[in-house]
């Protein structure tokens, strides 16, 4: 007799004898009659054992998460549970075998488990028995299956690229692996298959993709762990619109199929990077609510208010957001909390104005009646509107108001949580000024093509004005994918690196594979990489990436289940030719 899966049974199977196996999810003794909820990968089915049954003593000894197998007849239940697929039937047990027992559990196998995240991760193999997490992982499998089929249908070829590669300055720290065969040298785990996929284009592939693991030695956060996965793709002989069209199809079709939320129609709204910063204070704006940042500097161009006057004299800006019909929802205490929040984002302070029959606010007494009227006209203010104002250096003002915008929207509950609102942020600056190191650095991807090609670098006095064919897909305030048209001109590529501090010899040595390969006929090419974990997070409304991965590290970056990172033995260290400034007497993996 072949094993039957629980989830395949229903009222049509009544009268059949079946073989089942799984875990004891729950046992109930109702006056001698024992009911057992048997769980397997497909669901739960109820078993029933009466006192006269030869298996009664075995059934009575069962505890949660014992592994058992049973043979029995499918019968119709007298008391049905229509909340589960098998709720109309139960199994009258003929044979019951304990396949394995279970010690006292570190936490119960229930959906709303009351234990720490670290404890869940330490016993992850128990955690994934829970329905919620199991559903997430099953969805992950379905999404990957769907995406693979879609890429094949679009004419892409799947190619796996190496995990052990060379270290590359791509914006984050590399994970490095010491080489035993080449003492003193190291492999690196790929931050992304960036160079390999470009070399595939040089190799003549027209369309490439893979489900690629990416490794970045960064501090873990809610939407990124040390290892994450992306749908990596690259195309030859394309322009930006070609790549964006593929991205739109991937996101729209995936979200439409697997999410019950309303998905923004194609084509997605496109917003230039500088416009996104101006209007939303972020290059990953949440568009599910209205509340854009307004520049009101000109309203105060002749002001006598010293704070604003000093800001304007220092070439700063004065910007505001308007919370419509919200003035009565913010007390003085609430506004003080917003002020402290703005200061935590490096703003010097927060001014506010409440529009009512009598206009009130923190700066009403120090600005003129004309300025108030101009403000009302420019911002189209109405009764009960709340104006929040920050002044200062542009970068700080935009970021602080962008963060404040999200906080206010959340407080007022005006974010439409039933929408997946996608947009494309493009025309990123090629370079940005690194104030800490007082040098220019790449804003996005160093391998991107600047507008105008190599001639874009002729004017070194206006590096901040150089735009690149770079773009991000954004959904509900989350960066979902990054991409670009690549720079296939060696002189232009080298010049870009020279601007950020690498001379040509250094660049050619660091990226020898690309600088050699591009000499042998490199086609124009471009691509992108949708983040699979973030797609799943949004579909399932999960706030943390760890809820859609099978075996993620903890928030501290440790694998509490496997015990990594771990120490090496003295013998292993010697074989690798590594010396540490630590006590080598501790030579075990304790």
C-alpha positions as CSV (number, residue, x, y, z in Angstrom):
1,X,0.0,0.0,0.0
2,X,1.4,3.4,-1.0
3,X,1.5,6.2,1.5
4,X,-1.3,8.8,1.1
5,X,-0.7,12.5,1.8
6,X,-3.2,14.1,4.3
7,X,-4.1,17.0,2.1
8,X,-5.3,14.7,-0.8
9,X,-8.1,13.1,1.3
10,X,-11.7,14.3,1.2
11,X,-15.2,13.0,1.4
12,X,-14.8,11.1,-1.9
13,X,-12.3,8.8,-0.2
14,X,-14.8,7.4,2.3
15,X,-14.6,3.7,2.5
16,X,-11.0,3.4,1.4
17,X,-8.2,2.0,3.5
18,X,-5.1,4.3,3.5
19,X,-1.6,4.4,4.8
20,X,-0.6,7.7,6.4
21,X,2.5,9.0,8.2
22,X,3.5,12.2,9.9
23,X,3.7,14.1,13.2
24,X,1.3,14.2,16.1
25,X,0.1,17.8,16.1
26,X,-2.4,17.3,18.9
27,X,-4.0,14.5,20.9
28,X,-7.4,14.7,22.7
29,X,-8.8,12.1,25.1
30,X,-12.6,12.5,25.2
31,X,-13.8,10.0,27.7
32,X,-11.8,7.1,26.4
33,X,-12.1,8.0,22.8
34,X,-8.8,9.3,21.5
35,X,-8.6,11.8,18.7
36,X,-5.2,12.5,17.0
37,X,-4.5,15.4,14.6
38,X,-1.9,13.9,12.2
39,X,0.2,16.5,10.3
40,X,2.3,16.1,7.2
41,X,3.6,18.5,4.6
42,X,0.2,18.8,3.0
43,X,-2.1,19.3,6.0
44,X,-3.9,17.7,9.0
45,X,-6.2,14.8,9.2
46,X,-8.0,13.5,12.2
47,X,-7.4,9.9,13.5
48,X,-9.8,8.2,15.9
49,X,-9.0,5.3,18.3
50,X,-11.7,3.7,20.5
51,X,-11.0,1.9,23.8
52,X,-11.5,-1.5,22.2
53,X,-8.9,-0.9,19.5
54,X,-5.7,-3.0,19.9
55,X,-3.7,0.2,19.3
56,X,-5.3,2.1,22.2
57,X,-2.4,1.9,24.6
58,X,0.0,3.0,21.9
59,X,-2.3,5.9,21.0
60,X,-2.7,6.9,24.7
61,X,1.2,7.1,25.0
62,X,1.6,9.5,22.1
63,X,2.9,13.0,22.8
64,X,3.2,16.1,20.6
65,X,5.5,15.7,17.6
66,X,5.9,12.0,17.9
67,X,6.4,10.6,14.4
68,X,3.9,7.8,13.6
69,X,2.4,5.8,10.7
70,X,-1.1,4.5,10.6
71,X,-3.3,2.3,8.5
72,X,-7.0,2.8,8.6
73,X,-10.4,3.3,7.0
74,X,-11.6,6.7,5.8
75,X,-15.0,7.4,7.4
76,X,-17.4,10.4,7.3
77,X,-17.2,12.6,10.5
78,X,-20.4,13.1,12.5
79,X,-19.1,16.5,13.7
80,X,-17.5,18.2,10.7
81,X,-14.9,20.9,10.6
82,X,-15.3,22.8,7.4
83,X,-12.3,25.1,8.2
84,X,-9.9,22.5,6.9
85,X,-9.9,20.6,3.7
86,X,-10.1,17.2,5.5
87,X,-12.7,18.3,8.0
88,X,-15.5,16.1,6.6
89,X,-13.6,12.8,7.2
90,X,-11.5,11.0,9.8
91,X,-9.5,7.8,9.9
92,X,-10.5,4.8,12.0
93,X,-7.1,3.4,12.9
94,X,-6.4,-0.3,12.2
95,X,-2.6,-0.2,12.7
96,X,-0.5,2.4,14.5
97,X,3.3,2.4,14.7
98,X,5.6,4.9,16.5
99,X,8.4,5.7,14.1
100,X,10.2,8.1,16.5
101,X,9.5,9.8,19.8
102,X,10.0,13.5,20.7
103,X,11.6,15.1,23.7
104,X,10.1,18.1,25.4
105,X,9.9,20.9,22.8
106,X,11.8,24.2,23.3
107,X,8.5,25.9,22.1
108,X,5.1,24.6,20.9
109,X,4.5,24.0,17.2
110,X,1.8,26.6,16.8
111,X,1.3,29.6,14.4
112,X,1.5,32.3,17.1
113,X,4.5,31.0,18.9
114,X,5.6,32.8,22.1
115,X,9.3,32.6,22.0
116,X,12.3,34.7,21.0
117,X,13.5,35.0,17.4
118,X,16.8,33.6,18.4
119,X,15.2,30.5,19.9
120,X,13.2,30.0,16.8
121,X,16.3,30.2,14.7
122,X,18.3,27.9,17.0
123,X,15.6,25.2,16.4
124,X,14.7,26.3,12.9
125,X,13.8,22.7,11.8
126,X,11.0,22.9,14.4
127,X,10.1,26.4,13.5
128,X,9.4,25.4,9.9
129,X,6.9,22.8,11.0
130,X,4.6,25.7,11.8
131,X,1.9,26.4,9.2
132,X,2.7,30.0,8.7
133,X,6.4,29.5,8.0
134,X,5.8,26.4,6.0
135,X,3.3,28.3,3.8
136,X,5.9,31.0,3.2
137,X,8.5,28.5,2.1
138,X,5.9,26.7,-0.2
139,X,5.1,30.0,-1.7
140,X,8.8,30.6,-2.3
141,X,9.0,27.4,-4.2
142,X,6.0,28.3,-6.3
143,X,7.3,31.8,-7.1
144,X,10.7,30.5,-8.1
145,X,9.0,27.9,-10.4
146,X,6.9,30.6,-11.9
147,X,9.8,32.9,-12.5
148,X,12.0,30.2,-14.0
149,X,9.2,29.3,-16.5
150,X,8.7,33.0,-17.3
151,X,12.4,33.5,-18.1
152,X,12.5,30.5,-20.3
153,X,9.4,31.7,-22.1
154,X,11.0,35.1,-22.6
155,X,14.0,33.4,-24.3
156,X,16.5,33.6,-21.5
157,X,19.2,30.9,-20.9
158,X,19.9,29.8,-17.3
159,X,23.6,29.8,-16.5
160,X,25.2,29.3,-13.1
161,X,28.2,31.5,-12.2
162,X,30.9,30.7,-9.6
163,X,30.5,31.1,-5.9
164,X,34.2,31.3,-5.3
165,X,35.5,34.4,-7.1
166,X,37.8,37.4,-6.7
167,X,37.3,40.4,-4.4
168,X,35.7,43.4,-6.1
169,X,34.9,46.9,-4.8
170,X,31.1,46.9,-5.5
171,X,29.9,48.9,-2.5
172,X,29.8,46.4,0.3
173,X,32.3,44.3,2.2
174,X,33.2,41.0,0.7
175,X,33.1,37.7,2.5
176,X,36.5,36.2,1.9
177,X,37.7,32.6,1.8
178,X,41.4,31.8,2.4
179,X,43.1,29.5,-0.1
180,X,45.0,26.5,1.1
181,X,46.7,25.9,-2.3
182,X,47.7,29.5,-2.6
183,X,48.8,30.7,0.8
184,X,48.2,34.4,1.5
185,X,45.6,34.6,-1.2
186,X,41.8,34.7,-0.8
187,X,38.7,34.0,-2.8
188,X,35.6,36.1,-2.3
189,X,32.0,35.2,-2.3
190,X,30.1,37.2,-4.9
191,X,28.2,40.3,-3.8
192,X,26.4,39.7,-7.2
193,X,27.3,38.0,-10.4
194,X,28.0,41.4,-12.0
195,X,31.3,40.6,-13.8
196,X,30.3,37.1,-14.8
197,X,27.1,38.1,-16.4
198,X,28.8,40.8,-18.4
199,X,31.4,38.2,-19.6
200,X,28.5,36.0,-20.7
201,X,27.4,38.8,-23.0
202,X,30.9,39.0,-24.4
203,X,30.7,35.3,-24.8
204,X,27.8,35.7,-27.2
205,X,24.8,34.9,-25.0
206,X,21.8,37.1,-25.9
207,X,19.8,36.7,-22.7
208,X,21.1,35.2,-19.5
209,X,19.4,34.6,-16.1
210,X,20.0,32.7,-12.9
211,X,18.5,32.5,-9.3
212,X,21.7,33.9,-7.8
213,X,22.8,33.8,-4.2
214,X,24.5,37.1,-3.1
215,X,26.8,37.6,-0.1
216,X,27.5,40.9,1.6
217,X,29.4,41.3,4.9
218,X,27.0,44.0,6.1
219,X,25.2,44.4,9.4
220,X,21.9,42.4,9.0
221,X,18.7,44.3,9.0
222,X,15.0,43.5,8.5
223,X,15.1,43.5,4.7
224,X,18.6,42.1,4.1
225,X,20.6,39.2,5.6
226,X,24.2,38.2,5.0
227,X,23.0,35.9,2.2
228,X,20.1,36.7,-0.1
229,X,18.8,35.7,-3.5
230,X,18.0,37.7,-6.7
231,X,16.7,36.9,-10.1
232,X,19.8,38.0,-12.0
233,X,19.4,38.8,-15.7
234,X,21.4,40.4,-18.5
235,X,20.7,41.1,-22.2
236,X,22.8,42.1,-25.2
237,X,22.0,44.7,-27.8
238,X,19.5,46.5,-25.6
239,X,18.6,50.0,-24.5
240,X,17.2,51.0,-21.1
241,X,13.6,50.8,-22.2
242,X,14.1,47.1,-23.2
243,X,15.4,46.1,-19.8
244,X,12.7,48.1,-18.0
245,X,10.0,46.4,-20.1
246,X,11.2,43.0,-19.0
247,X,11.3,44.2,-15.4
248,X,7.8,45.5,-15.5
249,X,6.5,42.2,-16.9
250,X,8.3,40.2,-14.2
251,X,7.0,42.3,-11.3
252,X,3.5,42.9,-12.6
253,X,2.9,39.2,-13.5
254,X,4.5,37.9,-10.3
255,X,2.6,40.2,-8.0
256,X,-0.7,39.8,-9.9
257,X,-0.5,36.0,-9.7
258,X,0.6,35.6,-6.1
259,X,-0.8,38.7,-4.3
260,X,-4.4,39.6,-3.5
261,X,-3.5,43.3,-3.5
262,X,-4.1,45.7,-6.3
263,X,-1.0,46.0,-8.4
264,X,-0.1,49.3,-10.2
265,X,-0.7,49.0,-14.0
266,X,2.0,48.9,-16.6
267,X,3.9,50.9,-17.6
268,X,5.0,51.9,-14.1
269,X,5.5,55.5,-13.2
270,X,9.0,56.7,-13.9
271,X,10.6,59.3,-11.6
272,X,14.1,60.8,-12.1
273,X,16.3,60.4,-9.1
274,X,16.6,64.1,-8.4
275,X,12.8,64.5,-8.7
276,X,12.3,61.6,-6.2
277,X,14.6,63.3,-3.7
278,X,12.9,66.6,-4.2
279,X,9.3,65.3,-3.9
280,X,9.7,62.4,-1.4
281,X,13.1,62.8,0.2
282,X,14.1,59.3,-0.8
283,X,15.1,57.3,-3.9
284,X,12.7,54.6,-2.8
285,X,9.5,56.5,-2.3
286,X,6.2,55.1,-0.9
287,X,3.6,56.2,-3.4
288,X,0.6,54.7,-1.6
289,X,-0.4,58.1,-0.2
290,X,-0.2,61.8,-1.3
291,X,2.1,64.1,0.6
292,X,4.9,65.5,-1.4
293,X,7.7,67.8,-0.1
294,X,7.2,71.4,-1.2
295,X,10.0,73.9,-1.6
296,X,8.8,77.2,0.1
297,X,12.2,78.9,0.1
298,X,10.9,81.7,-2.2
299,X,8.1,82.5,0.2
300,X,10.7,83.6,2.7
301,X,13.1,85.3,0.4
302,X,12.6,88.7,2.1
303,X,11.9,87.3,5.6
304,X,12.9,89.0,8.8
305,X,12.8,85.7,10.7
306,X,16.4,85.2,11.5
307,X,16.4,81.4,11.4
308,X,15.1,81.3,7.8
309,X,17.1,84.3,6.8
310,X,20.3,82.7,7.9
311,X,19.4,79.5,6.1
312,X,18.8,81.3,2.8
313,X,22.0,83.3,3.2
314,X,23.9,80.0,3.6
315,X,22.3,78.7,0.3
316,X,20.1,76.4,2.3
317,X,16.5,75.5,1.6
318,X,13.1,75.7,3.4
319,X,10.8,72.8,2.7
320,X,7.5,71.6,4.0
321,X,5.0,68.8,3.9
322,X,1.2,69.3,4.5
323,X,-0.9,66.8,6.5
324,X,-4.3,67.5,5.1
325,X,-7.2,67.8,7.6
326,X,-4.9,66.7,10.4
327,X,-4.2,69.8,12.6
328,X,-6.7,68.6,15.2
329,X,-5.1,65.2,15.3
330,X,-1.7,66.5,16.7
331,X,-1.4,67.8,20.2
332,X,1.5,69.8,21.4
333,X,3.0,66.6,22.8
334,X,2.7,64.9,19.4
335,X,4.4,67.8,17.7
336,X,7.2,67.8,20.3
337,X,7.7,64.1,19.5
338,X,7.8,64.9,15.7
339,X,10.4,67.6,16.5
340,X,12.6,65.1,18.3
341,X,12.2,62.7,15.5
342,X,13.3,65.3,13.0
343,X,16.3,66.2,15.1
344,X,17.3,62.5,15.2
345,X,17.5,62.8,11.4
346,X,20.0,65.6,11.8
347,X,17.5,68.4,11.2
348,X,18.1,71.5,13.4
349,X,14.5,71.6,14.3
350,X,10.9,71.5,13.1
351,X,8.5,74.4,12.7
352,X,4.7,73.9,12.3
353,X,1.6,75.9,11.4
354,X,-2.0,74.9,12.0
355,X,-4.6,76.3,9.7
356,X,-7.9,77.3,11.4
357,X,-10.1,80.3,11.9
358,X,-7.1,81.4,13.9
359,X,-3.8,80.4,12.5
360,X,-1.5,79.0,15.2
361,X,1.9,77.4,15.3
362,X,5.5,77.7,16.5
363,X,6.5,80.4,14.0
364,X,3.3,82.3,13.4
365,X,4.4,85.2,15.7
366,X,7.8,85.6,13.9
367,X,6.7,85.6,10.3
368,X,4.7,88.2,8.4
369,X,1.1,88.1,7.5
370,X,2.1,88.3,3.8
371,X,4.3,85.2,4.3
372,X,1.4,83.3,5.9
373,X,-0.9,84.3,3.0
374,X,1.8,83.4,0.4
375,X,2.2,80.1,2.2
376,X,-1.5,79.4,2.1
377,X,-1.6,80.1,-1.7
378,X,1.5,78.1,-2.6
379,X,0.5,75.1,-0.5
380,X,-3.2,75.4,-1.3
381,X,-3.9,75.2,2.4
382,X,-7.4,74.6,3.8
383,X,-9.0,74.6,7.2
384,X,-7.5,72.0,9.7
385,X,-4.3,71.5,7.6
386,X,-1.0,71.0,9.4
387,X,2.2,72.4,7.8
388,X,5.5,70.9,9.0
389,X,8.6,72.9,8.0
390,X,12.3,72.0,8.1
391,X,15.1,74.4,6.9
392,X,18.8,73.9,6.4
393,X,21.2,72.1,4.1
394,X,19.4,70.4,1.2
395,X,20.5,66.8,1.8
396,X,19.5,67.0,5.5
397,X,16.2,68.7,4.8
398,X,15.1,66.3,2.1
399,X,16.0,63.2,4.1
400,X,14.4,64.4,7.4
401,X,11.1,65.4,5.6
402,X,11.1,62.1,3.7
403,X,11.3,60.2,7.0
404,X,8.8,62.5,8.6
405,X,6.4,62.0,5.7
406,X,6.4,58.3,6.4
407,X,5.9,58.7,10.1
408,X,3.0,61.1,9.7
409,X,1.3,58.9,7.2
410,X,1.6,55.9,9.5
411,X,0.2,57.9,12.4
412,X,-2.7,59.2,10.4
413,X,-3.3,55.7,8.9
414,X,-3.5,57.1,5.3
415,X,-1.3,54.4,3.7
416,X,-3.3,52.2,1.4
417,X,-2.2,48.8,2.6
418,X,-4.2,47.0,-0.1
419,X,-2.0,48.3,-2.9
420,X,1.4,47.3,-4.4
421,X,2.5,50.6,-5.9
422,X,5.4,50.2,-8.2
423,X,7.6,52.8,-9.8
424,X,10.9,53.1,-11.5
425,X,13.6,55.5,-10.3
426,X,16.0,56.3,-13.1
427,X,18.6,58.9,-14.2
428,X,20.8,58.4,-11.1
429,X,23.8,60.6,-10.8
430,X,26.9,58.8,-11.8
431,X,28.9,60.2,-8.8
432,X,28.1,61.6,-5.4
433,X,30.3,63.6,-3.0
434,X,31.6,61.5,0.0
435,X,31.8,64.2,2.7
436,X,33.5,61.9,5.3
437,X,36.4,61.0,2.9
438,X,36.1,64.3,1.0
439,X,36.2,62.6,-2.4
440,X,33.9,61.6,-5.2
441,X,32.4,58.1,-5.2
442,X,30.0,56.2,-7.4
443,X,26.4,56.8,-6.6
444,X,25.1,53.5,-7.9
445,X,26.9,50.9,-10.0
446,X,30.4,51.6,-11.2
447,X,29.9,49.6,-14.4
448,X,27.1,51.8,-15.6
449,X,27.1,53.8,-18.8
450,X,27.0,57.6,-18.3
451,X,24.7,59.7,-20.4
452,X,27.0,60.8,-23.3
453,X,29.5,58.0,-22.9
454,X,33.2,58.9,-22.4
455,X,32.5,62.5,-23.3
456,X,30.4,62.9,-20.2
457,X,33.6,63.1,-18.2
458,X,35.0,66.0,-20.2
459,X,33.6,68.6,-17.7
460,X,35.2,67.7,-14.4
461,X,33.9,70.8,-12.8
462,X,30.3,69.5,-12.9
463,X,30.6,65.8,-11.9
464,X,27.4,66.0,-9.9
465,X,25.5,66.8,-13.1
466,X,26.6,63.6,-14.9
467,X,23.7,61.1,-15.1
468,X,23.9,57.4,-15.7
469,X,21.7,54.8,-17.3
470,X,20.9,53.3,-13.9
471,X,17.5,52.5,-12.4
472,X,15.8,50.9,-9.5
473,X,12.4,49.3,-9.3
474,X,10.6,50.4,-6.1
475,X,7.5,49.1,-4.4
476,X,5.8,50.6,-1.3
477,X,9.0,52.2,-0.2
478,X,11.2,49.2,-0.8
479,X,14.0,48.9,-3.4
480,X,13.0,45.8,-5.3
481,X,15.6,45.7,-8.1
482,X,18.6,47.6,-9.4
483,X,19.8,47.6,-12.9
484,X,21.7,49.6,-15.6
485,X,22.9,49.8,-19.1
486,X,26.5,48.8,-18.8
487,X,29.5,50.8,-19.9
488,X,31.1,48.6,-22.6
489,X,33.7,51.3,-23.6
490,X,37.0,50.7,-21.8
491,X,38.2,54.3,-21.9
492,X,35.0,55.5,-20.4
493,X,35.0,52.8,-17.8
494,X,38.5,53.5,-16.7
495,X,37.9,57.3,-16.6
496,X,35.0,56.7,-14.2
497,X,37.2,54.8,-11.8
498,X,39.9,57.4,-12.1
499,X,37.5,60.1,-10.9
500,X,36.8,58.2,-7.7
501,X,40.5,57.6,-7.1
502,X,41.7,54.6,-9.0
503,X,44.4,55.0,-11.7
504,X,44.0,53.0,-14.9
505,X,46.7,50.5,-14.0
506,X,44.9,49.7,-10.7
507,X,41.5,49.4,-12.4
508,X,42.9,47.1,-15.1
509,X,44.6,45.0,-12.5
510,X,41.5,44.8,-10.3
511,X,39.1,44.1,-13.2
512,X,41.5,42.2,-15.4
513,X,38.8,39.9,-16.7
514,X,36.6,42.7,-18.0
515,X,39.4,44.8,-19.4
516,X,40.8,41.9,-21.2
517,X,37.5,40.5,-22.5
518,X,36.1,43.9,-23.6
519,X,39.0,44.1,-26.1
520,X,37.6,41.2,-28.0
521,X,34.3,42.6,-29.2
522,X,31.9,43.5,-26.4
523,X,28.3,44.2,-27.3
524,X,26.1,46.9,-25.7
525,X,24.3,45.2,-22.8
526,X,22.3,45.8,-19.7
527,X,20.4,44.0,-17.0
528,X,18.9,44.1,-13.6
529,X,18.3,41.9,-10.5
530,X,14.9,41.7,-8.8
531,X,15.3,40.7,-5.1
532,X,13.4,37.5,-4.6
533,X,13.3,37.7,-0.8
534,X,11.8,41.2,-0.9
535,X,9.2,40.1,-3.5
536,X,8.1,37.4,-1.1
537,X,8.1,39.7,1.9
538,X,5.6,42.0,0.1
539,X,3.4,39.2,-1.1
540,X,3.1,37.7,2.4
541,X,3.1,41.1,4.2
542,X,6.1,40.0,6.2
543,X,8.1,42.7,7.9
544,X,11.3,40.6,8.1
545,X,13.2,38.8,5.4
546,X,13.9,35.9,7.8
547,X,10.2,34.9,7.6
548,X,10.6,33.9,3.9
549,X,14.0,32.1,4.1
550,X,14.5,28.6,5.3
551,X,17.7,28.9,7.3
552,X,18.6,32.6,7.8
553,X,21.1,33.9,10.3
554,X,20.1,35.8,13.4
555,X,19.9,39.6,13.7
556,X,23.5,39.5,14.9
557,X,24.6,37.6,11.9
558,X,25.1,34.2,13.6
559,X,23.7,30.8,12.5
560,X,22.5,29.7,16.0
561,X,21.5,26.3,14.6
562,X,24.8,25.4,13.0
563,X,27.0,27.3,15.3
564,X,28.6,29.6,12.7
565,X,30.8,31.5,12.5
566,X,33.0,29.1,14.4
567,X,36.6,28.7,15.2
568,X,39.1,26.6,13.3
569,X,41.5,24.0,14.7
570,X,45.2,24.8,14.8
571,X,45.8,22.3,12.1
572,X,43.3,24.0,9.8
573,X,44.8,27.4,10.5
574,X,48.3,26.1,9.7
575,X,47.1,24.5,6.4
576,X,45.7,27.9,5.4
577,X,48.8,29.8,6.2
578,X,46.9,32.2,8.4
579,X,48.2,33.9,11.6
580,X,45.9,35.5,14.1
581,X,46.7,37.9,16.9
582,X,44.8,35.6,19.4
583,X,45.6,32.8,21.8
584,X,46.2,29.8,19.5
585,X,45.8,27.5,22.5
586,X,42.1,27.6,21.9
587,X,42.2,25.2,19.0
588,X,38.8,23.6,19.0
589,X,35.5,24.5,17.6
590,X,34.0,25.2,21.0
